[in-house]
Amino acid sequence: MKRLNVILDDAEHKRFKLACVKQGRDMTAVLKELIKQFVKAQRVSKKRH
């Protein structure tokens, strides 16, 4: 397993954290889901070319 550090300004971090809290979700879990979706979209995009 690898660790990924992301630099956000204070306002971005606060908005992201609040959005996660409103959904009752962990910030790390949301980021992992977004990364998986992004990687999957890249694979689909490459298959179309």
N, CA, C and O atoms as a GROMACS GRO file, in nm:
protein
  196
    1MET      N    1   0.084  -0.117   0.000
    1MET     CA    2   0.000   0.000   0.000
    1MET      C    3   0.090   0.124   0.000
    1MET      O    4   0.194   0.126   0.065
    2LYS      N    5   0.049   0.225  -0.073
    2LYS     CA    6   0.124   0.351  -0.082
    2LYS      C    7   0.043   0.465  -0.021
    2LYS      O    8  -0.080   0.459  -0.014
    3ARG      N    9   0.114   0.566   0.022
    3ARG     CA   10   0.050   0.687   0.076
    3ARG      C   11   0.062   0.798  -0.028
    3ARG      O   12   0.166   0.811  -0.094
    4LEU      N   13  -0.042   0.877  -0.042
    4LEU     CA   14  -0.043   0.989  -0.135
    4LEU      C   15  -0.073   1.116  -0.057
    4LEU      O   16  -0.173   1.124   0.014
    5ASN      N   17   0.012   1.215  -0.071
    5ASN     CA   18  -0.012   1.345  -0.006
    5ASN      C   19  -0.067   1.443  -0.108
    5ASN      O   20  -0.018   1.452  -0.220
    6VAL      N   21  -0.169   1.515  -0.068
    6VAL     CA   22  -0.232   1.614  -0.155
    6VAL      C   23  -0.227   1.749  -0.083
    6VAL      O   24  -0.264   1.759   0.034
    7ILE      N   25  -0.183   1.849  -0.154
    7ILE     CA   26  -0.176   1.982  -0.096
    7ILE      C   27  -0.299   2.061  -0.141
    7ILE      O   28  -0.320   2.082  -0.260
    8LEU      N   29  -0.378   2.105  -0.044
    8LEU     CA   30  -0.496   2.187  -0.069
    8LEU      C   31  -0.483   2.315   0.011
    8LEU      O   32  -0.422   2.317   0.118
    9ASP      N   33  -0.541   2.422  -0.042
    9ASP     CA   34  -0.542   2.541   0.042
    9ASP      C   35  -0.648   2.521   0.151
    9ASP      O   36  -0.731   2.431   0.141
   10ASP      N   37  -0.646   2.604   0.252
   10ASP     CA   38  -0.733   2.586   0.368
   10ASP      C   39  -0.881   2.583   0.329
   10ASP      O   40  -0.958   2.503   0.382
   11ALA      N   41  -0.920   2.670   0.237
   11ALA     CA   42  -1.061   2.677   0.198
   11ALA      C   43  -1.105   2.550   0.125
   11ALA      O   44  -1.214   2.498   0.150
   12GLU      N   45  -1.020   2.499   0.036
   12GLU     CA   46  -1.052   2.374  -0.035
   12GLU      C   47  -1.066   2.258   0.063
   12GLU      O   48  -1.159   2.178   0.054
   13HIS      N   49  -0.974   2.250   0.156
   13HIS     CA   50  -0.977   2.143   0.255
   13HIS      C   51  -1.106   2.150   0.338
   13HIS      O   52  -1.172   2.049   0.361
   14LYS      N   53  -1.140   2.270   0.380
   14LYS     CA   54  -1.260   2.287   0.462
   14LYS      C   55  -1.386   2.247   0.385
   14LYS      O   56  -1.472   2.178   0.440
   15ARG      N   57  -1.396   2.290   0.259
   15ARG     CA   58  -1.514   2.256   0.178
   15ARG      C   59  -1.523   2.105   0.155
   15ARG      O   60  -1.631   2.047   0.163
   16PHE      N   61  -1.410   2.042   0.127
   16PHE     CA   62  -1.408   1.898   0.105
   16PHE      C   63  -1.446   1.824   0.233
   16PHE      O   64  -1.529   1.732   0.231
   17LYS      N   65  -1.387   1.864   0.344
   17LYS     CA   66  -1.416   1.799   0.472
   17LYS      C   67  -1.564   1.814   0.507
   17LYS      O   68  -1.627   1.716   0.549
   18LEU      N   69  -1.620   1.932   0.492
   18LEU     CA   70  -1.761   1.954   0.522
   18LEU      C   71  -1.852   1.872   0.432
   18LEU      O   72  -1.952   1.817   0.478
   19ALA      N   73  -1.817   1.862   0.304
   19ALA     CA   74  -1.897   1.782   0.211
   19ALA      C   75  -1.895   1.635   0.254
   19ALA      O   76  -1.997   1.567   0.248
   20CYS      N   77  -1.780   1.586   0.296
   20CYS     CA   78  -1.769   1.448   0.342
   20CYS      C   79  -1.849   1.426   0.469
   20CYS      O   80  -1.918   1.324   0.483
   21VAL      N   81  -1.840   1.520   0.562
   21VAL     CA   82  -1.914   1.509   0.688
   21VAL      C   83  -2.065   1.506   0.660
   21VAL      O   84  -2.138   1.426   0.718
   22LYS      N   85  -2.111   1.593   0.570
   22LYS     CA   86  -2.254   1.597   0.536
   22LYS      C   87  -2.303   1.464   0.482
   22LYS      O   88  -2.418   1.426   0.503
   23GLN      N   89  -2.215   1.392   0.411
   23GLN     CA   90  -2.252   1.262   0.356
   23GLN      C   91  -2.218   1.147   0.452
   23GLN      O   92  -2.248   1.031   0.424
   24GLY      N   93  -2.157   1.179   0.564
   24GLY     CA   94  -2.118   1.077   0.660
   24GLY      C   95  -2.010   0.985   0.607
   24GLY      O   96  -2.007   0.866   0.638
   25ARG      N   97  -1.921   1.042   0.525
   25ARG     CA   98  -1.816   0.962   0.459
   25ARG      C   99  -1.679   1.008   0.503
   25ARG      O  100  -1.658   1.124   0.539
   26ASP      N  101  -1.586   0.916   0.498
   26ASP     CA  102  -1.447   0.942   0.531
   26ASP      C  103  -1.378   1.008   0.411
   26ASP      O  104  -1.398   0.966   0.297
   27MET      N  105  -1.297   1.109   0.436
   27MET     CA  106  -1.230   1.180   0.327
   27MET      C  107  -1.143   1.086   0.244
   27MET      O  108  -1.142   1.096   0.122
   28THR      N  109  -1.072   0.996   0.310
   28THR     CA  110  -0.986   0.902   0.238
   28THR      C  111  -1.068   0.811   0.147
   28THR      O  112  -1.029   0.786   0.033
   29ALA      N  113  -1.180   0.763   0.197
   29ALA     CA  114  -1.266   0.676   0.116
   29ALA      C  115  -1.318   0.748  -0.007
   29ALA      O  116  -1.325   0.690  -0.116
   30VAL      N  117  -1.355   0.875   0.008
   30VAL     CA  118  -1.404   0.954  -0.106
   30VAL      C  119  -1.292   0.972  -0.208
   30VAL      O  120  -1.315   0.955  -0.328
   31LEU      N  121  -1.173   1.006  -0.163
   31LEU     CA  122  -1.061   1.024  -0.255
   31LEU      C  123  -1.028   0.894  -0.329
   31LEU      O  124  -1.003   0.896  -0.450
   32LYS      N  125  -1.029   0.780  -0.258
   32LYS     CA  126  -1.003   0.652  -0.323
   32LYS      C  127  -1.107   0.624  -0.431
   32LYS      O  128  -1.073   0.579  -0.540
   33GLU      N  129  -1.233   0.652  -0.401
   33GLU     CA  130  -1.341   0.631  -0.499
   33GLU      C  131  -1.321   0.720  -0.622
   33GLU      O  132  -1.336   0.673  -0.735
   34LEU      N  133  -1.288   0.845  -0.600
   34LEU     CA  134  -1.266   0.937  -0.712
   34LEU      C  135  -1.148   0.893  -0.798
   34LEU      O  136  -1.154   0.901  -0.921
   35ILE      N  137  -1.042   0.846  -0.735
   35ILE     CA  138  -0.925   0.799  -0.810
   35ILE      C  139  -0.961   0.676  -0.893
   35ILE      O  140  -0.922   0.666  -1.009
   36LYS      N  141  -1.035   0.582  -0.834
   36LYS     CA  142  -1.078   0.463  -0.907
   36LYS      C  143  -1.162   0.501  -1.028
   36LYS      O  144  -1.144   0.446  -1.137
   37GLN      N  145  -1.255   0.596  -1.010
   37GLN     CA  146  -1.340   0.641  -1.121
   37GLN      C  147  -1.255   0.705  -1.230
   37GLN      O  148  -1.278   0.682  -1.349
   38PHE      N  149  -1.158   0.785  -1.192
   38PHE     CA  150  -1.071   0.852  -1.288
   38PHE      C  151  -0.991   0.752  -1.370
   38PHE      O  152  -0.983   0.762  -1.492
   39VAL      N  153  -0.931   0.654  -1.301
   39VAL     CA  154  -0.850   0.552  -1.369
   39VAL      C  155  -0.938   0.470  -1.463
   39VAL      O  156  -0.898   0.440  -1.575
   40LYS      N  157  -1.056   0.433  -1.418
   40LYS     CA  158  -1.148   0.357  -1.501
   40LYS      C  159  -1.186   0.436  -1.626
   40LYS      O  160  -1.192   0.380  -1.736
   41ALA      N  161  -1.212   0.564  -1.611
   41ALA     CA  162  -1.248   0.650  -1.725
   41ALA      C  163  -1.132   0.658  -1.825
   41ALA      O  164  -1.155   0.665  -1.945
   42GLN      N  165  -1.010   0.657  -1.775
   42GLN     CA  166  -0.894   0.663  -1.864
   42GLN      C  167  -0.883   0.535  -1.947
   42GLN      O  168  -0.849   0.540  -2.065
   43ARG      N  169  -0.912   0.421  -1.885
   43ARG     CA  170  -0.910   0.293  -1.957
   43ARG      C  171  -1.017   0.290  -2.065
   43ARG      O  172  -0.991   0.245  -2.177
   44VAL      N  173  -1.136   0.337  -2.032
   44VAL     CA  174  -1.246   0.340  -2.129
   44VAL      C  175  -1.212   0.433  -2.243
   44VAL      O  176  -1.238   0.403  -2.359
   45SER      N  177  -1.153   0.548  -2.210
   45SER     CA  178  -1.115   0.647  -2.311
   45SER      C  179  -1.011   0.589  -2.409
   45SER      O  180  -1.020   0.612  -2.529
   46LYS      N  181  -0.914   0.515  -2.359
   46LYS     CA  182  -0.810   0.456  -2.443
   46LYS      C  183  -0.866   0.349  -2.534
   46LYS      O  184  -0.820   0.334  -2.647
   47LYS      N  185  -0.965   0.274  -2.486
   47LYS     CA  186  -1.025   0.167  -2.566
   47LYS      C  187  -1.101   0.224  -2.686
   47LYS      O  188  -1.112   0.158  -2.789
   48ARG      N  189  -1.151   0.345  -2.673
   48ARG     CA  190  -1.230   0.408  -2.779
   48ARG      C  191  -1.143   0.462  -2.891
   48ARG      O  192  -1.193   0.487  -3.002
   49HIS      N  193  -1.014   0.481  -2.864
   49HIS     CA  194  -0.926   0.540  -2.967
   49HIS      C  195  -0.864   0.436  -3.053
   49HIS      O  196  -0.787   0.468  -3.143
   0.00000   0.00000   0.00000
